[in-house]
Structures are given as structure tokens and as C-alpha cells.
Amino acid sequence: MNRTELTACIAEQLPLRYTPAGLPALDLILEHASEVQEAGHMRKVQLKLRALAIGSLAESLVKQAVGSVGTFSGFLATPRQGKSVVLHIQKFQQD
């Protein structure tokens, strides 16, 4: 199963673009910070993650201000010619 849910802040948002198929697409950088328990010890976690929204979700997210916090749900994938991981957003709920 490939399912990811992350509470994060929109750190960067590129202008809305369109895929070759004509679908709206929005590229984002999300920032997350939390504490989790690992091997019996608390660990601080901080990360930046590339994210992508397609379709009507992209049109909704482009209206969110940089700095907005919410819960992003989707799946992880690697771009065709990339080595990094991208969160493909399927659901967003503002906190």
C-alpha cells in the first residue's frame, strides 16, 4: 500500500500550470515538523517535501496562501527523470 498523510505548511507554491492533457497542475513545497517516538525515544522530525496536485484539487489549492497549514493525503512517487520523492496530493483539509 502507498498511502501518506502529513500535516504540513505550504512553504512554496509555483504558478498553476497545465499538463499536456490539459489538466491543471500545481507544484508545492510542504514543510512539516513534529515529534515521534522511535525505539523508545522521542525524535524531532523536520522535513521539506515536494508535492503535486492535479485537476480540481490543484485549482482549490492554488487559492491557499503560502503559510497555510493543513492535512495532505495522497501517495508517493518518483518523477520520470528524477531521484526525489513527490507527494501526489489526493485530498487536502485545512486545519
C-alpha positions in Angstrom: 0.0 0.0 0.0 1.2 3.5 -0.9 -0.7 6.0 1.3 0.7 9.1 3.0 -0.9 11.6 5.3 1.0 14.6 6.5 0.1 17.8 8.5 2.2 20.4 6.8 2.6 24.1 5.9 2.6 25.3 2.3 6.2 26.7 2.2 6.3 27.4 -1.6 3.7 27.4 -4.4 4.5 27.7 -8.1 2.0 29.2 -10.5 -0.8 27.0 -11.7 0.3 25.2 -14.9 -1.4 22.7 -17.3 -0.3 19.2 -18.2 0.0 18.1 -21.9 -3.5 16.6 -21.4 -4.9 20.0 -20.4 -5.3 19.3 -16.7 -4.5 21.9 -14.1 -1.4 21.1 -12.1 0.1 22.8 -9.0 3.6 22.2 -7.7 4.2 22.9 -4.0 6.9 22.6 -1.3 5.5 21.4 2.0 7.2 21.8 5.4 6.5 19.5 8.3 7.7 19.5 11.9 6.7 17.1 14.7 8.0 14.7 17.4 7.6 11.0 17.1 8.6 8.1 19.2 11.3 5.8 17.8 13.0 2.9 19.6 11.6 4.2 22.9 12.9 7.8 22.4 11.3 11.0 21.2 12.7 12.2 17.9 12.2 15.7 16.3 11.3 15.4 12.7 11.6 18.3 10.3 11.3 17.9 6.5 10.5 19.7 3.2 8.7 17.6 0.6 7.9 18.3 -3.0 4.2 17.9 -3.7 1.9 17.9 -6.7 -1.9 18.4 -7.1 -3.7 17.7 -10.3 -7.2 18.7 -11.5 -9.8 20.4 -9.4 -7.7 19.9 -6.3 -4.9 22.0 -7.9 -7.5 24.7 -8.7 -8.6 24.7 -5.0 -5.1 24.6 -3.5 -3.8 27.5 -5.7 -6.2 29.7 -3.6 -4.5 28.7 -0.4 -1.9 31.2 0.9 1.7 30.3 1.4 1.9 29.6 5.2 -1.5 27.8 5.2 -1.5 24.6 7.4 -3.5 21.5 6.6 -3.5 17.8 6.3 -2.4 16.5 2.9 -3.2 12.9 1.9 -2.0 11.0 -1.2 0.7 8.7 -2.5 4.4 8.9 -3.0 6.1 8.6 -6.5 9.3 9.5 -8.2 9.2 11.7 -11.3 10.1 10.1 -14.5 13.5 11.6 -14.7 14.1 12.4 -11.1 15.5 10.8 -8.0 13.5 12.6 -5.4 10.1 11.6 -3.9 7.0 13.7 -4.6 3.7 13.5 -2.7 0.8 13.4 -5.1 -1.9 15.0 -3.2 -5.4 13.4 -3.5 -7.0 15.2 -0.5 -6.5 18.4 1.4 -8.1 19.5 4.6 -7.3 22.9 6.1 -6.6 22.9 9.8 
